[in-house]
Amino acid sequence: MFLQETHSDRNNEADWEKEWEGQALLSHNTSLSGGVGLLFSKSFAPSSLEVEHVLAYSHGLVDVWRRMHTDSRQYTWSRSSEVLFNRLSAARVNWQKSEALAVGRWTNGLPVLPQDLAWRRDGLKYLGIFIGDEETEKKNWLDTLEKVDGKIQKWKWLLPRMSYRGRTLVLNNLVASVLWHRLSCMEPPSGLLAQLQTRVLAFFWDGMHWVQQGVLYLPREEGGQGLIHLASRTAAFRIQFVQRFLTGPADLMWRDVARCVFRRVSNLGLDDALFLTDFKFAKLNGLPPFYQSVVKAWALFKVEKRTSSESLYWLLREPTVHGARLDVSAEAPPRLTAALWRTRTLLLQHVVAVAGPDLTGAEAVGSLLGIRSTQAAEGVLRLWRNRLSTRERRILEDYGQGAEPNSEDPFPEIRLVAHLGNLDGPLLRPAKAFSLAAIDKKTIYNNCVRVLNRRGLSNRNTSVWADRLGGDGARPCWRVLYKPPLKKRTGDLQWRILHGAVALNALLSKMNNAVSDRCPFCPGRETVFHTYSECERLTVLFKVMKGVFNGFNETFSSRLFIFGAGYKKAARNKWQLLNFICGEAKMAIYISRKNKMAKSGDWEAASVWRCNVRSRLRWEFDFYRMINDLDKFQEIWCHENVLCTVIDNRLVFAQPLVG
């Protein structure tokens, strides 16, 4: 038997069957990506197949020998097989680069290998992953910390000049991304992800950690930086595995293997139907590490109970235990669960087989479950009947009249919601339910972030300004903080102000008793609220801001200044310019304070603001004039001529910038 990587689709499956005299089974992706073909010899008629097998990998060719129980024949690789492979694939096998792995027991000896190829028992490397025994699989993670440290070190020289967005880009796309292939199919050693996450955070902050790390992992539009959380990404990979297992193509070749493993969870013997139960009851003894992580990742979510099923097949496979929809143990007589386990009556089909499709056979159920009272057995059946909808009862009636379940019916729609326990808070709301079949990987990841960081996010406001400026539920407009024409550094400052992550005297005095907590400009205590909203020195700057906003026919306010303003596409040019003006005003406050502390430069915020805006306008004007596109300059910067105008190809500043 060959397991051959192909580039085929259903359109040319007939050609394969003509070329190969035996049986051809093909699993297709697209015509542009590799599928897999199982090619069986014409004389190959096994009565059973064992899981124990041998792999030989050679750059695109994977050979699988399985022990067959027909005439006790043992198959080996022959020269004719190699010639046939060459014809089919238009390629040659490089035996010097090939490896063969023997798995399981071979009572009659291992098959003979061609040329000098030798059997291995420990493992081999396949598609970049070491597979085999425990020691072989450990090679997947050797030097991982050192390699990540090396990648981070290459960017250290640029770190002081990088914005938070730039640091996030480096960490997410250039550092952490090297782990995705292994994390998607292997479970890392205990503690490795935590050590890697520590390095990620250390590079991002480059010193003091100003904001709770759970906030950093949130999407940018929710007040975070979108920094990668490795544990959440790994959990998202596992949920995507389940998503493909339950809702993927019908011809997934690994699905049967996964089913064999899932049947071992809690010794239930359930495969697909396992995911209709509550995983808080799951026992993982004996499961491979990867599948243990799959079960743990699934337990991060709650499965919303469905009210009805449209498929006879899946209705019969509804579990009766472990918190499933038909688990009536909370309302039934004591020891019902124990009786169901003892008799292995774990699915509705087991109940129907005894009680009949109408679920009225109380005596038979009582005899099976050891319930002596017929009345008590009838009560249990009544509970099950009440859990079924009218439609489901009608489906069972049809089953009693000869209707056959169709095993090809799609898996019932599952709706998941993040399992946050009793924790709550603005950063955890709203916990929306989503369909497993339709959800995208980004939504899965963001939900994993909330669940795994729920303790740090619970009862935490969206911003330190929320109580002062957002009493009516208003939130910062996180999206606009970094929108052009704002610079990334200005966006970083606005983000830090909203989170209170600015080094001001009120905070510095707690770390150093020699530092006063007073404002350098007035007797007030220098908090983030005082510095950027309340200090008397801001009167002149805010007067200028009001004048600018009036020019745009808008009203200036502290909330708009701190939170930013959302806008519709039709008003984009105006509001992007207004958000730029507010961002530059905050930067002017920051720079003028820095100059005051250093006793150099301009200490007046309004003056610094005018200087910065004029410099930016000159730079932009020179650029657009150089590319002969002053119309674009006027579209972006000359809205209502509030800040500037262009006359005879010359830049003329308006009154607010002249002062």
N, C-alpha and C positions, 0 to 999 in steps of 0.2 A: 504494500500500500504506500502511495506517495502522498505527502502533504505539500502541495506545490503552490508557491506564491505566483499569482497570475495577474494579468491586467485584462480582465474580462467582465462582461455584464451578461444579462439574461438574453441579449440578442445573439450572442455567439456561443451560448451554452450547447446548442445542437452541434456546432462544429467540434467542440471538445468531445462530445459523446461519439461522434463519428470517428475521430482520430484515435480514441482510446477504445480498445475492444471490450474492456470490462465495463464497470459501472463508474460513473462520474457524478460526484456531488459537489456543487459549487456554492460558495457563500460570497455574495457580491456586495461591494460598496458602490463605487461608480466606475465608469469606464476610464477614469483618470487616476484611480488609486488601486493599490494592490488588493485583490480579493484572495480567497484561499480555495483551492480545489482538492478534494479527496479522490484519488484515482485508484480504484480497486482492480486487481487482476481478474481476468476473465474466469480463471479456474478457482477463484477465491470465493468459497461458500462457507463461512464460519457459522457454527451453531451458537456461539457466544463469544463475547469479547471481554478481556480482563482490562482493568484500569492500568495494571502494571505494564510499562512500555519502555521503549528506548528511543532516545532522541539523538539524531546526528545532524549537526548544523553546519552549513557550508555556504555562507554568503548568498542567501536567497533560496537555498534548498533546505528543507527540513524533512528528514526521513523518519518515519515512525514504524517500528516493528512491533506488532502486538502478538502475544501468544494466542494461538488459535486452538480450539478443541475439536477439530475435525480431522479424523484419521491420525491424530497425534503428529501432524506435520509441522515442521519448523522452517520458516522462510528466512532466507539470507539474500543479501544483495548479490546479484549476478551481473555478468558482463552485459547480457541482453537487456537487463533493467537500465543499466547506465546508457546504453545506446538509445533505448527508447526515451529516456529522459532528455538526452541531447536533442533528439528529433522534436520533442514536444516544446522544449523551452528555448531552443536555439542557443543553448549555453552549455558549457562544460563544467564538470565538477572538479574543483581544485582540492584534491584529497590532502595535500600538504597543509591546507588551512582549515581542514575539517576536524570536528570533534564528535565523539560518540559517548553518550551518557546512558548507563544502564540503571534502571529503576525497578525495584521489586526483586522477587526471587525467580530464578530461572533453573528449574529442576533438571532440565535436559541440556543445560549449557547454553552459553550465549551464542547468537548467530555469528557466522564468520564475516569479518570485515575485509574490505578490499585493500590491496596494497599494504602499507605499513600502519594503517589506522588502528588505534588501540582503544579498548573500552576504558571509560572513566567511571568512577563510582562517587566522586565527591561533588562534581557539578561542572557547569560551563557557563560561558557568557553568551547571552542571546539578546540581540537588539539593545545592547548597552547595559543589560541587567545580568548580574550573576544569579543563577538559579542552581539549586542543589541542596546540599546539607547545610546545617547551621553555620559552620565555619566558612563555607563558600559564600553564603548570603551576607555575612558580615563584611565582605569585601566591598559591597555596595556603598558602605558608609566610611571606609577608611579615608583618613585625611580630609574629611568633609570640612571640619572646623578650620583646618589650615588653609584649604583652598578658598573658603569664604573670606577668611582674614586677608589672604593675598589679594583678592579682588577689591576688598574695601580699601586696603592700603594704597592701591593704585590711584584712588580718588582723594586721598587725604590732603594732598597738596592744594587741591582746588576747593576743599570744604569751606574755608572762610568766605569764599566768594559765591557760594552756591545758595540759592533760595531754598526754602523748605520744599517747594515743588520740585526743584532740581534734585535735591537729596532723595526725595521719594522716588523720582524717576530712576535714579541710579540703583537704589536698593531693590525696587520692584522688578525692573526690567533687565538689569545687568548683573545683579548679585543673586537674589533669591530665585530667579527664573531657572538657574542651573539645577535646581533641586526638583523641578516639577515632574520630570519624566520618572524619576525614582519614586517620588512621593505618591504618584498616581497609581503605582502598582506594588509598592513595597511599604511595609511598616517600619519607620525608623526606630533605632534603639531608644530606650527610655531616657529622657532628659536631653536628647540631642536638639530637639526643636527649641527647648527653653534656652539652651546655650546660644543657639543661632539667633534667637529673638533678642537676647541681651546685646549681641553685637550690632544688630540692626538698629536698636534704640540708641546705643552709644554713638553710632555714626550720625544718626539723625540729629540728636541734640548737641553733640560735641561739647558736653559739659553738663550743666544743671538741667534736670528734667522738669520742665515748667508746667506741663499739662499731663493729666492722668493718661496713661498709655492707651486705655480703651478708647479714649476720644480720638487719638491719632489714627486708629484703624477705621474709624467711620468714614463714609464717603465725603468728599469735599462739600457737596451740597447740603450735608447735615452737620457741618461744623468740624469735621475731621480733616486729615490730610490724605486719606486713602493709603496710608502706609500699610505694607503687607503684614498680615498676622499669619504666621506659618501654620499654627495649629488650626485656624479657621480654614485656610486654603486646603489643608489635608482633609479636614472633615468634609469640605465641599466636594473634593474628589470622590470621597466615599458615597456621598449622596448621589452624585452623578453616576456612580457605578450601579447603585440601586435603581436609579431612574432608567438606565439602559437595560438593566436586568428585567424590570417589570414592563417597560413600555417600548423597548427597542424592537428592532426587526425580529420577525418570527424565526429566522434562521441563524440566530446568534450561536456560534459554535461552542462557546464556553458556558452557555446557560445551564446545560445539564450538569456540568461539573459543579457550578455554583449551587444548584439545587441540592446536590448530594451533601454539600457542606452545610447549607442552611437547615437541613433536616436534623442536624445534630444539636441545634440551638435548643436548650432546655429539654432535650430528648423528646421534643414534640412530634418529630417526623413530618413537619410542615415545611414546604418550600416557598412558593409564591404567597400562599395564604398566611405565612408567618407575618407578613407586613400588614395584615389586617388586625394584628394583636397589639397590645401595649407592651413596648419593649422594656418597661421598668421591671417586668417580671423575668426578663431573659437571663439565662445562665449560660456562661461562655466556656465552661470547662471543656477542654479538648479541641477547641476551635483553633485553626491557624491564626497567627497574629494579625494578618491582613483582615480576615473575616471578623475577628474580634473588634477591630477598629471600625468596620462597617456597621456592626450592631451598635457600638457606642455612638457613632455619628448619627445613626437613625434615631437614637434615644434623645437627641438634642431637640427633636420636634415631637409635637403631639399630632396624632392622626385624628382629624375630625370624623366623628362617626357618621356614616352614611345612613340615610333613612330608607333606602330601597336599593334593590339590585335588578337589573334588566336581563341578566344572563343566568340561565338555569345552571350552567356549569359552575359559575362562581358563587351562586346562591348555595349550592350543595357544599361548596368548599368554605363556607363561612365558619370560622372557628367558634367553639363554645366555651373557651377558657381564656385566661390571660387578658382580661379587659376588652375582648372583642365585642362587636355589636350584639352578639347573641350570648354573651356571658351574663347569666342571670344569677350568679352565685350570691350577689348581695341581697337579693330578694327571696331566694330559694331556701329550703331547709338546710340546716348545717350539714356539712360533709358531702354536699353535692359535688364540689370540685374534686374531692378525693375519689369519689365514685367514678366520675368522668375519667380521671387519670387512670384509675385501676383497670377500667374496662376499655381504655383507649377510645372513648367516645368523644373525640376532640373536634369533630366537624359535624355540620348539620346533616350531611349525608349519612353519617353513622346513626344519628337519631332517626332519620327518615327510614332507614333500612329496618328499624325495629318498630317504630310507632306508625309507620305508613306516611304517605305524602300529606295526609290531613292532620298529622300529629295528634292522633286520638288514641293510640294504642297504649293506654295507661298501664295495663297489666304487664305487657311485654317490656315496657320501659322500667317498671318497678322491679321485674325479675332480673333485668340486665344490671341495673344500678344498685340492687340490694335495698330498694325502698319497699318496706313491707306494706305500708298503707297505700292502697289504690288511690285514695283521695289525695295523698301527698304527691304521688306520681302524676296525677292529673293536674295538680297545681303547678308542677314544674313544666309540663307540656303547655299549660295555659300561658305561662310566662313567655315561653318561646314563641307561641302563636301570636301573642301581643306585640312581640318585637318585629314581626313580619308585617309588611304592608299588604294592602288588598291585592296589589299587583303581584307580589311575591307568592301569596297564597294561591292565586290563579295559576302562576307558573308551576307550582308544586302539583296542582290538580292535573295540569297537562302532563307532567312527569308521570303521575300515576296512571295516565291513560296511554302511555307509550312514548311520550316525547323523549328524545335523546339529548343529553348534554353535549355541547360542542366545545371541545378542548381548545379550539382555535379562537374562541371569543376573547376579545382584548381584556386585559386586566381592568378591574373596576377603577373608576376615577378616585384617586386619593387626594385629599386636600390636607396640607400640612400647615401648622402654625408653630412659630418658635416657642420652645418650652422655657418660659422665664420664671416659672414657679410663682411665688407671691411677690416678686420684685416688680417695681413699677418706676416710672419717671418719664420726663419729656423725651429723653434720648432713647427710651425703649418703646415709645409709642409712635404710631399705632402698630400693634402686632397683627399684621394682615395674614389671612390664610391664602395659600396659593396651591394651584394644581400641580402635582408632581409631573404630569405629562407635558405641561406647557411652560414650566418655569425655566428661565435661562440661568446659566452658571453664575452670572454676576449677582442675581437676586439670592441664589443659594448661598454664595459666599457672604454677602452682607448680613443675612440672617444668622449664619454661623458666628460671625463676629459679635453680634448682639448677645447671643446665647452664651458664648464662651467668655465674654467680658461683662456679663450682666451685673455682677456685683459692683464693679467700678463705675458702671453707667447708671445704676439705679439711684433714684432721687437726686439726680444731678441736673441742674438747669442747663439749657442750651448755651447760656452765656452768663458771665458774672453780672451783666447789666440787665438781666431778665426782670428782676424785681423792681428795678428803678425805671426802666423804659418799656417793659413789656407786660405790664400788669393786666392788659386786656388780651393776653395771649400772643402778642406780636413776637416775632422771632427775627434774628438777623438774616439778611439776604446774603447767605454765604456765597452764592454763585457769583455775585458782582464784585467780590473783594479782589479778584485777580483778573477781571475782564480788561482787555485792552481799552483805552491806552494806558492803563495803570501798569507800572513796573512790578515785577515779582517781589522786589524788596518792599515796596509800598504795601503790596498785598500781605506779605508776612507781618508787617507792623500792624495792619488792621486786624488780622487774625489773632495776633497776640493781645491786642487791646481788648477784643471781645472775650478772650479767655482770662484776662487779668494777668497775663504772663509777661509783665514788663518790670524791669528792675528799677523800682522807685523807692524813695526813702522809707516809706512805711514798711516795706518788706526788708530792705537792706538793714534797717535798724534792729530787726529781730535776729539777723545773722551776725551783726557787729554792733556791740553796744556803743562804740565810739561814733557811730553815725546817727545823726538826728533824724527824726521822722518828719521834720517840718519841710514845707515847700520852699525851694530856693527863691521864689518870687513873692511869697506872701506868708503870713503866720499860720496858714492852714496846714493840716496834716496831709502829706503828699501820698494820696492813694491814686489808683488808676482813674477813679471817678473825678477826683479833684483835678488831676493833671489835664484830662482831656475833655472836661465838661464844666467844671465849677470854678476854676481859678480866675481871679479877677483880671489877670493879665490877658485872658482870652477875649475880653470885651471888644478890643479893636479888631481882632481877627474875625470874630463872629459878625461884627457889623459889616465887614467886607463881604463875608459869605452871604449875608442877607441881601446885600445889594446885587450880588451875582445871581442869586436865585430869583430875585425879582425880575431881573433881565430876561430870565427864561419863563416868566409867568408862573413860578412855583414858590412855595413857602418853605423857608428854612426852619428846621427844628432840630433839637438835640437828638431825638430818636432817629431821624433821617441821617444826621451826621454820623452817628455811631453805628447804626444797623445797616446803612446803605439802603438803596431803593431798587426794588424790582421794577421791571418795565415790560411792555409789550414790544413786539418787533417794530410796529409803526413808529414808536417813539424812541427807538434804540439810540439814534445819534445824540439826542438831547440828554438822555439819562446816563449814557456812558460818559459823556462829558461832565455831567454833574457829579457822578461818582468819582471821576478822576479828580475833580476840584476838591471834593471832601477828602480823598485819600492824600492829596498833596498837602492839605491843611493839617492833617494828623502828622505827616512827616515833618512839616514845618515846626509843629509843637515839639516833636521829638528832637529835632536838630537844634532849635533855639535853647532848649533845656540843656542839651549836651554842651553847647557853647557857653552857657552860663556856668555850668559846673567846671568847665575847663578855663573859664575866665578869658575867652577869646572869641572872635567872630561876632556875629549879629545875634542879640538876645531877643529881638522883637519877632514874634511868630508871624505877624502879618507881612513884615518886610521879607522874611525868609521865604514865605509862600510866594510873594510876587517874583522874587528872584528865581525860584525853582521853576515856576510856570513859564516865565519869560524864556528861560534857558531851553526848556523843552520845546516851546513853540518855535524858537529860532532853529533848533536842530531839525525839527520836523519840516519846517518851511524850506530849509536848505536842501533837504533830501528830496522833497517833492518837486522843487524847482530844478534840481539836477536831472530828474527823470522826466521832466516836462509834463507834470501831472498836477498842476496847482489846483485844478478843479477838485481833485480828491482831497487835497489839503483843506480846501474851504468846506467841503462836505463834512469832514471830521471835526475841524477845529473852529470854524467860523459860524457856528450855529447862532442865528439872530445877531451876529457881530458883537456878542457880549464880551468875548475875550479879545478878539482881534479881527482884522479884516485885511484883504489884499487889494492894494491900489497901485496900478501901473507896475505889477510884478514886484511890489514892495510890501513887506509885512508892517502893518501898523497896529500897535497895541491899543486896546480900548481903555476906558477910564479906570476900571478896577485894577488893572495891572500897571497903571502909571502912578497912582497914589499921590 
